[in-house]
Amino acid sequence: MSRRALRRLRGEQRGQEPLGPGALHFDLRDDDDAEEEGPKRELGVRRPGGAGKEGVRVNNRFELINIDDLEDDPVVNGERSGCALTDAVAPGNKGRGQRGNTESKTDGDDTETVPSEQSHASGKLRKKKKKQKNKKSSTGEASENGLEDIDRILERIEDSTGLNRPGPAPLSSRKHVLYVEHRHLNPDTELKRYFGARAILGEQRPRQRQRVYPKCTWLTTPKSTWPRYSKPGLSMRLLESKKGLSFFAFEHSEEYQQAQHKFLVAVESMEPNNIVTSPYHVDSLLQLSDACRFQEDQEMARDLVERALYSMECAFHPLFSLTSGACRLDYRRPENRSFYLALYKQMSFLEKRGCPRTALEYCKLILSLEPDEDPLCMLLLIDHLALRARNYEYLIRLFQEWEAHRNLSQLPNFAFSVPLAYFLLSQQTDLPECEQSSARQKASLLIQQALTMFPGVLLPLLESCSVRPDASVSSHRFFGPNAEISQPPALSQLVNLYLGRSHFLWKEPATMSWLEENVHEVLQAVDAGDPAVEACENRRKVLYQRAPRNIHRHVILSEIKEAVAALPPDVTTQSVMGFDPLPPSDTIYSYVRPERLSPISHGNTIALFFRSLLPNYTMEGERPEEGVAGGLNRNQGLNRLMLAVRDMMANFHLNDLEAPHEDDAEGEGEWD
């Protein structure tokens, strides 16, 4: 029988056999020879483990090399905790253990001298171990002393420069103000916080098992009802990297360019059935989303926008990051605008769905793509989303960091939202009293400055909140109706945009009472002849001459009736396409639209008639003036034509015509 079988019968494990005095001799023997000399090997010895402690049996010859590890095992109830080094013996093996002890006593002087030798060796090992511990402690102290020396050196440098070293900044302040968190891009994260994970993910888990999509995305979750994804020819390339920023641009392949040309032709023909050129063509999906939204099919409209985002995210460059805030997309390139608009539409759907925290993250993402130009003017919206998401600290931090170089206080939305954030922050009971009082004082100071700078906001705000002001306020020359009428048109547009979007945030009774207190403080300052009042009036006349194009684009996308009604005539008379509203005048085209023959030269009388009405009108096949820009001119001409025909049909009814009256002396008739 082999040694392994014997160990199994005896209930022993490898490493528990006793080590005899001649165990270090390496001799090659068969299993049968090993069985015959088994009792001799059981006459092993135990390494002493200290006073009152039993030794540890060692069978593996090479364990003597790492004998220090055996000393490190903790002692529990007089025994070592290592299961391979325990001295426990099964009840059936007690007799065998006793026999081994009796045999060891009768073996002679050789076996008696082994324990003393091993105890001497163990003493040396203990001394060696103590030396190693002393070395470790000395190195640890040296490293700590080194760190202390570095800190002292830094303190001396800061003291010499006259700067005070601040304490460790919190984690939130170390991140960029436009830093985007991946987990907050998923609306399920916010919905789970409101309704629980079981209610949100209960129906999604079985669907995800059947999902076979090429990659995982952050912006959207692919659905099984979507067409199978195949690359439509959309890609992204890195243009350049400078000053820590990376500039990217989307690119259209030849196949995608053909689909884009077909899409423009379909838009010109005003046939929705011809718009779908590819299941993942971005502009087609965005245009169809608007059509579904106008038909009040919100679910389908949102699904189409998500599919467009999925198509664009699959085309991302490996170095393009959504969260870093250091990646840029130039809005002047038409290929990049689709991504801006898809993000904006998705953000609008999320806000209506009741996910303001997720919508705030999308707003930060759009702003981070081109923060200096801000083509969609997200600064007019980010304060509203921060207040709705109750993320007051972020709004205050954004205002503090950007006020110096962006003059955020000159925007009515920031002028009123930031003091409201301070006030709502002071209402939180978990803050210390000193912080509450400080936030309340800061809120009062900022709201008084806002009321002084924008007096025309107060009465429309109270009217929107269904609050009747005091007679002393409504009849005062500073807050009266003249304040709203006298403000410039560009400022009226910003005020209408803010009130149409955020007026309900002021309806709380505590907020109204706080606002009333500060209104009376401002009136006292006005009556006292505060010079700041006149300075603010002069500033209003200078700063708000005309709103830039990105504000008009934002107003069109917001679809707030009061703000749209305040747009200037030169904007309202232009054609506005849902896939590209108010394109920049300095657009950078990467490819041109192919030229086609014009049917007007072949005697198309209807086209000549329409062209006589509108000189800018061109038919479907007419040669464009300058590539893609020519297509935009045709869109504008066609829209103007439809508006003109609509006005003609509204004012010109054939059934209501009347002939001139015969009794008219001058022979002139009147048309009803």
BELTA-V200802 format. One record per pair of residues at least 6 apart in sequence whose C-alpha atoms are under 8 Angstrom apart, sorted by the first residue. I is the first residue (numbers start at 0). GAP is how many residues later the second one is. Records with the same first field share a line. If there is no record, write none. Layout:
I: GAP + GAP
This chain:
0: 30 + 31 + 34
1: 29 + 30 + 32 + 33
2: 28 + 31 + 32
6: 6 + 7
9: 82 + 83
10: 79
12: 71
13: 45 + 70
14: 42 + 43 + 44 + 45 + 69 + 70
15: 41 + 42 + 43 + 68 + 69 + 70 + 71
16: 25 + 27 + 40 + 41 + 42
17: 23 + 24 + 25 + 26 + 27 + 28 + 39 + 40 + 41
18: 22 + 23 + 24 + 25 + 26 + 27 + 38 + 39 + 40
19: 20 + 21 + 22 + 23 + 24 + 25
20: 23 + 24 + 90 + 93
22: 18 + 38
23: 37
38: 61
41: 58
42: 57 + 58 + 60 + 61
43: 13
44: 12 + 69 + 70
45: 8 + 9 + 10 + 11 + 12 + 69
46: 8 + 9 + 10 + 68 + 71 + 72 + 75
47: 6 + 7 + 8 + 67 + 70 + 71 + 74
48: 6 + 7
51: 26
52: 25 + 26
53: 25 + 33
54: 32
55: 29 + 30 + 31
56: 28 + 29 + 30
57: 27
66: 58
67: 57 + 58 + 61
70: 55
72: 7 + 8 + 9
73: 6 + 7
74: 6
78: 7 + 8
79: 6
103: 7
104: 6 + 7
154: 10
157: 6 + 7
175: 148 + 149
176: 220 + 221
177: 147 + 186 + 187 + 189 + 190
178: 144 + 145 + 146 + 185
179: 142 + 143 + 144 + 145 + 181 + 184 + 185
180: 142 + 180
181: 36 + 141
182: 6
183: 6 + 173 + 174 + 177
184: 33 + 34 + 173 + 174 + 176 + 177
185: 32 + 33 + 34 + 172
186: 163 + 168 + 171
187: 12
189: 165 + 167 + 168
190: 9 + 164
191: 7 + 8
206: 17
209: 14
210: 12 + 13
212: 9 + 15 + 16
213: 15
214: 99
216: 93 + 96 + 97
218: 90 + 91 + 94
219: 86 + 87 + 89 + 90
220: 89
221: 85 + 88
225: 81
226: 52
228: 51
231: 23 + 24 + 46 + 48 + 49
232: 19 + 20 + 21 + 22 + 23
233: 16 + 17 + 18 + 19 + 22 + 78 + 81
234: 15 + 16 + 17 + 18 + 77 + 80 + 81 + 82
235: 12 + 13 + 14 + 15 + 79 + 80 + 81
236: 11 + 12 + 13 + 14 + 80
237: 8 + 9 + 10 + 11 + 79
238: 7 + 8 + 9 + 10
239: 6 + 7 + 8
240: 6
243: 82
244: 81 + 82 + 83
245: 80 + 81 + 82
246: 80 + 81 + 82 + 83
247: 72 + 79 + 80 + 81 + 82
248: 80 + 81 + 84 + 86 + 87
249: 85 + 86
250: 84
251: 83
255: 25
258: 18 + 19 + 22
259: 23
260: 332
261: 13 + 15
262: 11 + 12 + 13 + 14 + 20 + 21
263: 367
264: 355
265: 6 + 8 + 9
266: 8
267: 352 + 366 + 367 + 370
268: 351
271: 16
274: 9 + 13
275: 8 + 9
276: 7
277: 6
278: 6
279: 27 + 28 + 31
280: 27 + 30
281: 26 + 27 + 29 + 30 + 56
282: 55 + 296
284: 19 + 20 + 22 + 23
285: 18 + 19 + 22 + 56 + 292 + 293
286: 291 + 292
287: 13 + 16
288: 11 + 12 + 13 + 15 + 16
289: 11 + 288
290: 10
291: 6 + 8 + 9
292: 8
301: 44 + 47
304: 37 + 40 + 41
305: 40
307: 34
308: 30 + 33 + 34
311: 27
319: 7
320: 6
321: 43
322: 42
324: 40 + 43 + 44
325: 42 + 43
326: 41 + 42
327: 40 + 41 + 42
328: 7 + 40 + 41
329: 6 + 39 + 40
330: 6 + 9 + 39 + 44
331: 251 + 252 + 254 + 255 + 256
332: 254 + 255 + 256 + 257
333: 253 + 254 + 255
336: 243
337: 241 + 242
339: 26
340: 238
342: 19 + 23
343: 18 + 19 + 22
346: 11 + 12 + 13 + 15 + 16
347: 11
349: 6 + 8 + 9
350: 8
355: 29 + 30 + 32 + 33
356: 28 + 29 + 31 + 32
358: 26
359: 22 + 25 + 26 + 29
362: 15 + 18 + 19
363: 18
365: 12
366: 7 + 11 + 12
373: 176
374: 175
375: 174 + 175 + 177 + 178
376: 173 + 174 + 176 + 177
377: 176
379: 31 + 33 + 34 + 118
382: 12 + 30 + 31 + 34 + 35
383: 33 + 117 + 118
385: 6 + 8 + 9
386: 8 + 30 + 34
391: 29 + 30 + 32 + 33
392: 28
394: 23 + 26
395: 22 + 25 + 26
398: 9 + 15 + 19
401: 6
402: 6
407: 6 + 7
408: 6
410: 83
411: 38 + 42 + 82 + 83 + 86
412: 81 + 82 + 85
414: 31 + 32 + 34 + 35
415: 30 + 31 + 34
417: 25 + 28
418: 23 + 24 + 25 + 26 + 27 + 28
419: 23 + 27
420: 22
421: 17 + 18 + 20 + 21
422: 16 + 17 + 20 + 21 + 88
424: 11 + 14
425: 9 + 10 + 11 + 12 + 13 + 14
426: 9
427: 8
443: 74
446: 68 + 71
447: 70 + 71 + 73 + 74
450: 6 + 7 + 68 + 71
451: 70 + 80 + 81 + 84
452: 80 + 83 + 84 + 87
454: 23 + 24 + 28 + 29
455: 23 + 25 + 27 + 28 + 29 + 31
456: 27 + 38
457: 21
458: 10 + 15 + 20 + 21 + 22
459: 39
460: 38 + 42
461: 6 + 7
463: 35 + 39 + 40
464: 38 + 39 + 41 + 42
472: 6 + 7
473: 6 + 7
476: 6
477: 45 + 48
483: 8
486: 53 + 54
487: 52 + 53 + 56 + 57
488: 55 + 56 + 57 + 77
489: 54 + 55 + 56 + 57
490: 53
491: 74
492: 70 + 73 + 74
493: 69
495: 66 + 67 + 70
496: 58 + 63 + 65 + 66
499: 60 + 61 + 62 + 63
500: 59
505: 6
525: 7
548: 33 + 35
551: 15 + 19
552: 28 + 29
554: 8 + 9
555: 8 + 25
556: 24
573: 62
574: 60 + 61 + 64 + 65
575: 6
588: 39
590: 36 + 37
591: 34 + 35 + 36
592: 31 + 34 + 35 + 38
593: 33
594: 28 + 29 + 32
595: 25 + 26 + 27 + 28
596: 24 + 25 + 26
597: 21 + 23 + 24 + 25
598: 20 + 22 + 23
599: 7 + 8 + 19 + 22
606: 11 + 12
609: 7 + 31
610: 6 + 7
613: 23 + 26 + 27
615: 17 + 18 + 21
616: 17 + 20 + 21 + 24
617: 16 + 19 + 20
618: 15
619: 14
622: 7
623: 6 + 7 + 9 + 10
655: 16
656: 14 + 15
657: 12 + 13 + 14
658: 10 + 12
659: 7 + 8 + 9 + 10 + 11
660: 6 + 7 + 8
